[in-house]
């Protein structure tokens, strides 16, 4: 993509109403525009990151055996009355009526709808287990939407739902999603760890939040230091095997927040292993048994057990929320520092003398070679001054930059800059392309 054709409305000044780093940088980098309280348009740069995050989530759900579908954002109120949650959910639910005076709602989650779908089509024990998911916009009418996309009213969410014959089988599905989440966040460069959590309006008695550490996190987190150093299970994990050992390894190392704080458990952690920091929730998994299947008659028939309600779980990842979380985790005074796996473009090419034939030709050659190699470069072909080019490229946080100017080309070199480390190298144009390709390949899991 040539920057002269791209839509990138960056800001020099930080908006006064943006209180945390991710909100400030998303506005300054031209990633989003606020349309009303807690509701944002995703501009091209932000949308690219959002789609990268979404795709990683999708790939890890698919790899864990979940099947993608799509449900509507608007749901009939009778489904929620059937489960007993319509009146209990509270003011966060946006309730509406259509022209026929039918009560509807903008879905904050989809337990009811998918339970109804399952109940309509599945009758036999041979049709479980089932693990279904979708990635869809949700709405929760927050009292005080704040912190940009971190606590908005409209948000993109991956929610998955499992259906199993017994509690034992349901825990296996829970563990499957638990492990998939560890891999998902690791692929984004995030250190996410599970923490015992309250189930809230979803219900049930087993839940874990997945927390990333960030200076401006929502709550204080207490955990065992070794929890932060455990590697992700990786691509070779056997999702059809026994995953309980992996789950136990994570949950045995205590983690809690101010809200769910087991003083005795944290006190038992050796002093040199105690970590107290700020954390951001980026996902949560739930097992809630027959909370929805019982009242909504989602049952299957078994030759020995008769007709029984299925055991269920649900599993959410805040896709749009992760974008803010990534920026909170990866930034410096100059702007965002994207991990390569989620960067809006793979590399930025800076033409320091547009209109100079050798410089234009070198930039064009590098641009085409990177595209041919399957990378997605952003070519700054604008006539902005050098300082503005450098500032903009650092602000938007592309992981690598190739800086091309007449002075370097006379010596047969261009400059390659690593955004995260600040390291710079003078390389031939051909070697610069090879170096960027190598860095990109090393990041692929």
Beta strands, then each sheet from edge to edge (+ up, - down):
strand 1: 32-36
strand 2: 39-42
strand 3: 67-68
strand 4: 74-76
strand 5: 94-97
strand 6: 103-106
strand 7: 130-139
strand 8: 154-164
strand 9: 192-196
strand 10: 206-213
strand 11: 219-224
strand 12: 255-257
strand 13: 274-289
strand 14: 299-302
strand 15: 306-309
strand 16: 311-318
strand 17: 331-332
strand 18: 335-336
strand 19: 347-351
strand 20: 377-380
strand 21: 400-404
strand 22: 414-418
strand 23: 424-427
sheet 1: 1+ 2-
sheet 2: 3+ 7+ 8- 16+ 13- 10+ 9-
sheet 3: 3+ 7+ 8- 16+ 13- 11+ 12-
sheet 4: 4+ 6- 5+
sheet 5: 14+ 15-
sheet 6: 17+ 18-
sheet 7: 20+ 19+ 21+ 22- 23+
end
